[in-house]
């Protein structure tokens, strides 16, 4: 399959008063056409910075791209002109964020916002839609997400809807542009588990139907397991392990992933592990070599000086850890 | 674990009158907690978990119903509660970022409950505080003079726990103590809480929305929906054979991480609908609009809490009293 998105060795930093925050440290991530890829990590590991770099919405300054490439369909997003980027955002990329109240404008009705998107994306494709067409597409998009009574929803303001409904509106907006790649940044973190289940199943269905590729960013291992085929585990600005979702979660290799999996409370009820000692390092002065080494119980001398490359464990499962050096 | 009941709640009701109508936050719930137990209280947002906890702690006086702690009814306004009671019942809040005063050092934060509850001399207090920080595994020399903003989320929650323990309580309400934290930090807090429960013989009312977590910490689990209880059962039975349709829906909605867990979940029940507003509670059983197994009677008659033996209570027409 063709690679749709290919991030190579991306470095992103922030210049702040205290100094230079080196956040993304050589992120490599690829998404094939029609594939659903997960990006999992804890708070502050750089998940959202990665998404914002892809969309090029990081405020610069303070942000600075330190190097690397983000290839989308063979073109480097980082080198695109502003106009090319706008065109890309109009039809190719789309995103859902964690808090729908922040991504929806509170002073316009759902209808106004949705109509704008539908019209704009059609104009981008060189078509001007009649009012009736716009209306029917908007209603269709809302109906697809399983909204009851879309006609009424169109006249509502975001505050009048519940959290689950708002997120459905965001999904409708995101999918109404017929984009190829969707970046979903913790779309269900704020929702209750039954609502999360509904939204994720709907999202799964629609993505399948429209053949959209997805980068699913989340901190929940369960969500990733349900929704993605391949997963990347991120820690302190780099990807530590990547592989087919189910087999990776069944037998995690990297010490960080193993620690993380052990601390997820499970229904089998064998207790919760102590978690991983220490905390995420400061980006002002990140540890040398492998950024996980100060917290790692298997650290070797080489970990302190050299940043580990990916070692193959199977042909689809790779871990950036010197423990697996011998296996290649 | 002993069989003495430490806390009994009988027909607790808490309504909030508003301009939009009466919000029925907690609507007639009854349960009890045995000494040394951990009762898990689970429900979606807006189901009344926190209001229940706040009635127990005394933040709100109940609209009606009785709360009995160690044999004495305590359902009065906080101001009129005896100090001794405030010493015995403590609470840990969800977000340690907002429950710790950012302008006070940890020493100042911890000294408040000690002062209020009568540790007179400064030197004695300092020794107590150091000991408290050691109990929650924070080195006192390093942490006493820090401000909350200088420490991580997990450590802040440890301080909040230390503050709750400062008065040597018997009963601690944990209101989602780990839901603002990452999983790798959560493990440490949970293990600490469980160890403290053993060592200090504490009883917990543990509020959360995470059922997988409940499986690992609670001795009994209760499910709340729209201000009412749906089911209470011992943890192992609860997860082995959930009875109430809402419980089954909740359990089947949990995203799990291994095959083994997948096999423990009940058959997939498609979750539908959302929790209605507590201002407009549907007639009959409050869950009937979302229930996949509803009967004609459900929309008319509110089911009673029915005891099915072994401490199991279910409120559903599918299980009439026997």
Interface residues (C-beta under 8 A of the other chain):
Chain A: X42 X43 X162 X164 X165 X192 X193 X194 X195 X196 X197 X198 X200 X219 X220 X221 X222 X223 X225 X226 X249 X250 X259 X260 X261 X262 X263 X264 X265 X266 X267 X268 X269 X270 X271 X272 X273 X274 X275 X276 X279
Chain B: X44 X45 X152 X154 X182 X183 X184 X185 X186 X187 X188 X190 X191 X209 X210 X211 X212 X213 X215 X216 X217 X235 X236 X239 X249 X250 X252 X253 X254 X255 X256 X257 X258 X259 X260 X261 X264 X265 X271 X272 X274 X275
